[in-house]
Amino acid sequence: MRRKLVPVVALSMACLLALTTACSTGNRKKRNRSADRPAGTAAKRDDVDTAPATTRATPSPRRTGDRLTCLELRDTRVGSRKVRYREYATPIRLTDGRWADRDGTTVELQRPCALGDLDGDGAGDAIGVVMLDGGGTGRFFTLAAWRNVRGEPDYQAQVDLGDRTPVESVSVRDGRATVVYLTRPADGPMAELSIRRTAVYQLRGTTLAELSHTDARVTGAPGDGGTADAPGAGDTVPDADSPTRKRRSRSR
């Protein structure tokens, strides 16, 4: 009986030892895996979405610093809902610097143009000149200001310069616009431009307010509104009221 009991006891001890060794090895492997994972990192589960969260794109900042160009004004609007151009109910759209109505009336962007900050927001605004030709002898010049709104020209204000008063130059400095144009006394004949006026304007909301102006006498200037700064001004008209209105080439 004793001989049979000894092998059984020995076999049981061997099995217990093997089981203890296996459990110890498994525990060491688990501890090693836990040590390899950074602290605070949760175990990966198959039923958990581990894809990174989508980051919301930051909206682009307002591009108030983008400068306008005089070329952009050739395909922009003249007039707005707040500021009507020549009493047109809706703004008119220039195409390559020109717009034409069914009745033959045309509006053309003139060459004098200047860029600069007119409203103090740090963005480069634009100021230019548009001329309305109704088909008769009248040519009505308007000084217009476009604000820079996210890099796009937005019609803001205007001032009427009169009939057949061609603009020679426009400039912007220290937030003020200076325009030089030809005009006449209130009681002067329309066919003669005898005054070169230099006027200074400041943008105030939807108004171009005149701050000051100085006049200088000029002689021999035609009163038809043609100017070397206007598109297609290679010709001059000696007399705007002449029925023939023959053009002659300017000597170069």
Phi, psi and chi 1 to 4 in degrees:
 res  aa     phi    psi   chi1   chi2   chi3   chi4
   1 MET       -  -42.0 -177.6   68.2  178.2      -
   2 ARG   -65.1  -35.2 -177.9  177.8  -60.9  175.4
   3 ARG   -67.4  -37.0  -68.7  177.9 -178.5  176.7
   4 LYS   -72.4  -33.0  -66.9 -178.5  179.6 -179.7
   5 LEU   -70.6  -35.2 -176.7   59.3      -      -
   6 VAL   -63.3  -48.5  171.7      -      -      -
   7 PRO   -62.0  -36.8  -24.4   36.0      -      -
   8 VAL   -64.6  -43.6  172.2      -      -      -
   9 VAL   -64.2  -41.5  172.2      -      -      -
  10 ALA   -63.7  -40.4      -      -      -      -
  11 LEU   -65.8  -38.7 -179.4   59.8      -      -
  12 SER   -64.9  -41.3  -60.8      -      -      -
  13 MET   -64.4  -38.9  -67.9  -64.6  -66.0      -
  14 ALA   -64.3  -41.9      -      -      -      -
  15 CYS   -64.8  -41.4  -68.5      -      -      -
  16 LEU   -64.0  -39.5 -179.8   61.7      -      -
  17 LEU   -65.5  -41.1  179.7   61.3      -      -
  18 ALA   -65.3  -40.7      -      -      -      -
  19 LEU   -65.8  -40.7  179.9   61.3      -      -
  20 THR   -63.9  -40.2  -57.9      -      -      -
  21 THR   -64.7  -42.4  -58.4      -      -      -
  22 ALA   -63.9  -43.8      -      -      -      -
  23 CYS   -64.1  -40.3  -68.3      -      -      -
  24 SER   -64.2  -40.5  177.0      -      -      -
  25 THR   -64.4  -42.2  -58.2      -      -      -
  26 GLY   -62.6  -40.6      -      -      -      -
  27 ASN   -65.6  -38.2  -70.1  -25.1      -      -
  28 ARG   -65.0  -39.7  -77.1 -160.9  -58.7  -90.1
  29 LYS   -63.2  -41.8  -71.2 -177.7  178.6 -179.9
  30 LYS   -64.1  -42.3  -69.8 -178.1  179.6 -179.9
  31 ARG   -64.6  -36.2  -73.8 -164.6  -63.4  -89.2
  32 ASN   -65.6  -42.0  -69.8  -20.8      -      -
  33 ARG   -64.6  -38.1  -75.0 -163.3  -61.7  -92.6
  34 SER   -67.2  -34.7  -61.6      -      -      -
  35 ALA   -70.5  -33.0      -      -      -      -
  36 ASP   -71.1  -23.5  -67.6  -21.3      -      -
  37 ARG   -87.8  131.2 -173.3  168.0   56.9 -117.3
  38 PRO   -58.4  151.0  -21.5   31.0      -      -
  39 ALA   -61.5  139.0      -      -      -      -
  40 GLY    87.0   -1.9      -      -      -      -
  41 THR   -91.2  124.6  -57.3      -      -      -
  42 ALA   -77.2  150.6      -      -      -      -
  43 ALA   -65.4  142.9      -      -      -      -
  44 LYS   -75.5  130.6 -176.1  175.5 -179.6  179.9
  45 ARG  -118.7  147.1  -66.4  172.1   50.2 -170.9
  46 ASP   -69.5  -25.4  -66.8  -22.3      -      -
  47 ASP   -96.3   12.0   59.2  -18.6      -      -
  48 VAL  -114.5  130.0  176.5      -      -      -
  49 ASP   -76.4  111.2 -174.5    6.5      -      -
  50 THR   -98.3   10.0   58.3      -      -      -
  51 ALA   -66.9  141.6      -      -      -      -
  52 PRO   -63.8  146.6   23.2  -33.9      -      -
  53 ALA   -67.1  142.2      -      -      -      -
  54 THR   -73.1  128.4  -57.7      -      -      -
  55 THR   -85.5  128.6  -56.9      -      -      -
  56 ARG   -71.2  131.2  178.8  176.2  -64.7  179.4
  57 ALA   -67.1  137.8      -      -      -      -
  58 THR   -75.8  126.9  -56.5      -      -      -
  59 PRO   -61.8  145.3   21.7  -32.2      -      -
  60 SER   -66.3  138.4  -59.1      -      -      -
  61 PRO   -66.9  156.5   24.8  -33.8      -      -
  62 ARG   -63.9  126.6 -176.3  170.1 -179.8 -103.6
  63 ARG   -87.1   58.7  -58.9 -174.0  -58.6  164.9
  64 THR   -70.3  -18.2   55.3      -      -      -
  65 GLY   -84.7   -9.0      -      -      -      -
  66 ASP   -67.0  129.2  -70.3   -6.7      -      -
  67 ARG   -82.3  145.0  -72.5  176.7   58.6   86.2
  68 LEU   -83.8  165.9  -60.9  179.9      -      -
  69 THR  -127.3  153.4   65.4      -      -      -
  70 CYS   -63.9  -28.5  -68.3      -      -      -
  71 LEU   -64.9  -33.0 -173.5   61.6      -      -
  72 GLU   -64.8  -26.8  -72.0  179.5  -84.1      -
  73 LEU   -69.0  -17.0  -59.4 -175.4      -      -
  74 ARG   -72.7  -14.0  -63.5 -175.9   61.6   80.7
  75 ASP  -133.8   49.1  -65.2  -74.3      -      -
  76 THR  -127.4 -178.6 -168.8      -      -      -
  77 ARG   -90.6  144.9  -71.0 -174.8  176.1   89.9
  78 VAL  -113.9  121.2  175.0      -      -      -
  79 GLY    94.4  163.3      -      -      -      -
  80 SER  -152.5  179.8   67.1      -      -      -
  81 ARG   -66.4  -33.0  -66.9 -178.6  178.6  178.9
  82 LYS   -86.0  -33.2  -65.8 -177.9  178.9  179.7
  83 VAL  -122.2  101.9 -178.0      -      -      -
  84 ARG   -79.7  136.1  -71.9 -171.7  175.8 -174.0
  85 TYR   -89.0  118.3  172.4   71.2      -      -
  86 ARG    49.7   36.8  -64.6  -71.5  174.7 -176.2
  87 GLU    66.5   16.0  -59.7  -55.8  -39.7      -
  88 TYR   -69.9  133.2  -79.6   94.6      -      -
  89 ALA   -65.3  -32.9      -      -      -      -
  90 THR  -126.1  155.3   58.1      -      -      -
  91 PRO   -60.7  150.7  -21.2   32.5      -      -
  92 ILE  -105.7  147.8   62.4  176.1      -      -
  93 ARG  -106.2  120.0  165.6   73.3   73.4  171.8
  94 LEU   -77.2  144.4  -62.7  178.3      -      -
  95 THR  -126.8  113.6  -59.3      -      -      -
  96 ASP    54.3   40.0 -164.1   22.1      -      -
  97 GLY    83.0   10.9      -      -      -      -
  98 ARG  -145.8  149.6 -169.7  175.0 -174.4  -86.4
  99 TRP  -141.5  142.1  174.3   85.8      -      -
 100 ALA  -131.8  137.0      -      -      -      -
 101 ASP   -93.6  168.3 -158.0   -5.0      -      -
 102 ARG   -65.8  -28.5  -64.6  177.6  179.8  177.1
 103 ASP   -83.9    4.8   61.9    1.6      -      -
 104 GLY    96.6   -6.6      -      -      -      -
 105 THR   -67.3  136.1  -60.4      -      -      -
 106 THR  -125.8  150.8   60.9      -      -      -
 107 VAL  -125.5  127.4  174.9      -      -      -
 108 GLU  -128.7  138.0  -66.4 -173.2   10.7      -
 109 LEU   -77.7  130.5 -179.2   71.7      -      -
 110 GLN   -89.6  166.0  -53.6  -63.0  -75.1      -
 111 ARG   -71.2  -37.4  -71.8 -176.3 -175.6  174.2
 112 PRO   -56.3  125.1  -25.1   35.0      -      -
 113 CYS  -154.3  146.6  171.3      -      -      -
 114 ALA  -143.7  152.6      -      -      -      -
 115 LEU  -121.2  143.3  -53.8  172.9      -      -
 116 GLY   165.5  165.2      -      -      -      -
 117 ASP   -78.1  113.6 -174.1    6.9      -      -
 118 LEU   -99.9  -20.9  -66.3  171.1      -      -
 119 ASP  -116.8    5.5   55.6    5.3      -      -
 120 GLY    77.7   15.7      -      -      -      -
 121 ASP   -96.7    5.2   67.6   -9.6      -      -
 122 GLY    87.6   -5.3      -      -      -      -
 123 ALA   -96.6  147.5      -      -      -      -
 124 GLY   -79.2  109.1      -      -      -      -
 125 ASP   -89.6 -178.8  -52.9  -54.2      -      -
 126 ALA  -136.0  147.0      -      -      -      -
 127 ILE  -135.4  134.3 -169.2  160.8      -      -
 128 GLY  -147.6 -170.0      -      -      -      -
 129 VAL  -131.7  134.2 -179.3      -      -      -
 130 VAL  -122.1  147.2  -70.5      -      -      -
 131 MET  -125.0  132.3 -179.2 -170.1   71.8      -
 132 LEU  -104.1  128.4 -178.8  141.8      -      -
 133 ASP  -117.8  112.7 -174.3  -13.6      -      -
 134 GLY   -87.2    3.3      -      -      -      -
 135 GLY   100.6  -13.2      -      -      -      -
 136 GLY   -99.1 -146.6      -      -      -      -
 137 THR   -83.4  -17.2   57.8      -      -      -
 138 GLY   -76.9  136.8      -      -      -      -
 139 ARG  -135.5  112.0  -69.7  178.1  174.6   83.1
 140 PHE  -103.1  121.8  -58.7   92.9      -      -
 141 PHE  -100.2  138.2  -72.5   79.5      -      -
 142 THR  -131.5  129.6  -60.2      -      -      -
 143 LEU   -86.6  124.7 -176.9   68.2      -      -
 144 ALA  -125.8  145.5      -      -      -      -
 145 ALA  -119.8  134.9      -      -      -      -
 146 TRP  -116.6  125.1  -72.5  -94.2      -      -
 147 ARG   -79.7  152.8  -74.0 -173.7   63.9 -117.2
 148 ASN   -89.1  109.1 -176.5  -24.1      -      -
 149 VAL  -117.4  102.1  178.3      -      -      -
 150 ARG    54.9   40.2  -64.3 -179.8  176.6   86.2
 151 GLY    81.8    6.6      -      -      -      -
 152 GLU  -118.2  143.4  -62.1  -67.2  -24.9      -
 153 PRO   -74.9  130.0   25.0  -31.1      -      -
 154 ASP  -125.3  118.6 -177.4   62.7      -      -
 155 TYR   -61.8  123.7 -162.0   85.2      -      -
 156 GLN  -117.7  -43.9 -178.6   70.3   15.3      -
 157 ALA  -156.8  166.0      -      -      -      -
 158 GLN  -156.2  162.4   62.6 -171.3   14.3      -
 159 VAL  -146.5  135.7   61.2      -      -      -
 160 ASP   -80.1  125.9 -179.6   21.1      -      -
 161 LEU   -95.9  -12.4  -61.3  179.8      -      -
 162 GLY   114.9 -178.1      -      -      -      -
 163 ASP   -91.4  127.7 -179.2    8.0      -      -
 164 ARG    53.6   55.8  -75.7  166.0  -80.4 -178.9
 165 THR  -126.0   75.2   53.4      -      -      -
 166 PRO   -61.9  143.2   24.6  -34.5      -      -
 167 VAL   -94.9  131.6  177.1      -      -      -
 168 GLU   -92.7  -37.9  -66.1 -175.7  -27.1      -
 169 SER  -159.6  156.5   66.3      -      -      -
 170 VAL  -138.4  141.2  178.5      -      -      -
 171 SER  -147.5  158.8   60.4      -      -      -
 172 VAL  -127.7  130.4  176.0      -      -      -
 173 ARG  -153.0  132.8 -176.8  177.1 -178.6 -178.8
 174 ASP    54.0   39.6  -61.7  -30.6      -      -
 175 GLY    76.7    9.3      -      -      -      -
 176 ARG  -124.0  146.5  -61.9  177.8  178.4 -178.5
 177 ALA  -105.1  133.6      -      -      -      -
 178 THR  -116.0  128.3  -60.0      -      -      -
 179 VAL  -124.2  136.4   54.2      -      -      -
 180 VAL  -114.9  122.3  178.8      -      -      -
 181 TYR  -146.0  164.1   63.7  100.6      -      -
 182 LEU   -96.8  139.8  -59.7  179.1      -      -
 183 THR  -151.1 -163.6 -174.6      -      -      -
 184 ARG  -147.4  161.9   61.7 -170.6   66.7   80.7
 185 PRO   -63.0  159.9  -19.2   30.6      -      -
 186 ALA   -58.6  -31.3      -      -      -      -
 187 ASP  -102.1   11.8   57.0   -8.4      -      -
 188 GLY   -83.9  158.1      -      -      -      -
 189 PRO   -68.2  144.4   25.3  -33.4      -      -
 190 MET   -66.9  -24.6  -66.3  -63.3  -66.8      -
 191 ALA   -77.9   -4.2      -      -      -      -
 192 GLU  -130.7  130.9 -178.5 -179.8  -11.3      -
 193 LEU  -104.0  110.9  -64.6  171.1      -      -
 194 SER  -114.3    1.7   56.8      -      -      -
 195 ILE  -129.9  132.7  -65.1  175.8      -      -
 196 ARG  -104.3  111.4  175.0  175.5  -76.9  109.6
 197 ARG  -102.6  133.9  175.8  164.6  -65.6  173.0
 198 THR  -113.2  109.8  -58.8      -      -      -
 199 ALA  -116.8  144.2      -      -      -      -
 200 VAL  -113.7  129.9  179.6      -      -      -
 201 TYR  -124.4  154.3  -67.3   90.7      -      -
 202 GLN  -131.3  135.2 -173.7  175.1   47.1      -
 203 LEU   -77.2  121.8 -179.4   62.7      -      -
 204 ARG  -129.4   95.1  -64.4  175.6 -180.0  173.4
 205 GLY    66.1 -116.9      -      -      -      -
 206 THR  -104.8   26.1   56.2      -      -      -
 207 THR  -130.3  140.3  -58.3      -      -      -
 208 LEU   -99.3  103.1  -81.9  172.1      -      -
 209 ALA   -90.2  129.3      -      -      -      -
 210 GLU   -77.2  124.1 -178.4  179.4  -51.7      -
 211 LEU   -89.9  -37.1  -57.0 -179.5      -      -
 212 SER  -168.6  165.6   64.2      -      -      -
 213 HIS  -156.3  151.9   74.0  -99.9      -      -
 214 THR  -128.0  146.1   56.5      -      -      -
 215 ASP  -118.4  144.0  -67.6  -18.1      -      -
 216 ALA  -131.6  141.7      -      -      -      -
 217 ARG   -74.8  138.5  -61.3  -71.1  -62.9 -178.9
 218 VAL  -131.3  156.9  -65.1      -      -      -
 219 THR  -130.9  149.6   58.1      -      -      -
 220 GLY    79.0    9.0      -      -      -      -
 221 ALA   -84.8  128.0      -      -      -      -
 222 PRO   -68.5  155.7   26.5  -33.8      -      -
 223 GLY  -105.0   21.4      -      -      -      -
 224 ASP   -86.7   -9.6   73.1  -46.7      -      -
 225 GLY    94.2   -1.2      -      -      -      -
 226 GLY   -73.0  143.8      -      -      -      -
 227 THR  -149.4  151.6  172.1      -      -      -
 228 ALA   -66.9  -16.6      -      -      -      -
 229 ASP   -90.9   -4.6  -70.5  -38.2      -      -
 230 ALA   -92.7  148.1      -      -      -      -
 231 PRO   -57.4  136.6  -22.9   32.5      -      -
 232 GLY    69.1   30.5      -      -      -      -
 233 ALA   -95.5   30.9      -      -      -      -
 234 GLY   -73.7  -13.5      -      -      -      -
 235 ASP  -111.7  156.6  -60.7  -29.9      -      -
 236 THR  -125.6  156.1   60.2      -      -      -
 237 VAL  -113.5  116.4 -177.8      -      -      -
 238 PRO   -65.4  -30.8   22.7  -33.1      -      -
 239 ASP  -146.6  114.3 -173.5   -6.2      -      -
 240 ALA   -66.5  -27.2      -      -      -      -
 241 ASP   -92.4    3.8  -63.6  -35.4      -      -
 242 SER   -68.9  132.0  171.9      -      -      -
 243 PRO   -67.3  -26.4   24.2  -33.9      -      -
 244 THR   -81.6  -33.5   58.2      -      -      -
 245 ARG    49.7   43.3  -62.4 -178.7   60.7   81.0
 246 LYS   -72.0  139.7  -67.2 -177.9  178.4  178.5
 247 ARG  -101.2  147.6  -65.7 -178.9  178.9  -90.3
 248 ARG  -128.6  147.3   65.4 -175.9 -179.4 -171.9
 249 SER   -74.2  139.2  -62.0      -      -      -
 250 ARG   -76.6  134.8  174.9  179.1  -64.8  176.2
 251 SER   -68.9  138.7   58.0      -      -      -
 252 ARG  -114.4      -  -60.8 -178.8 -177.6  -84.8
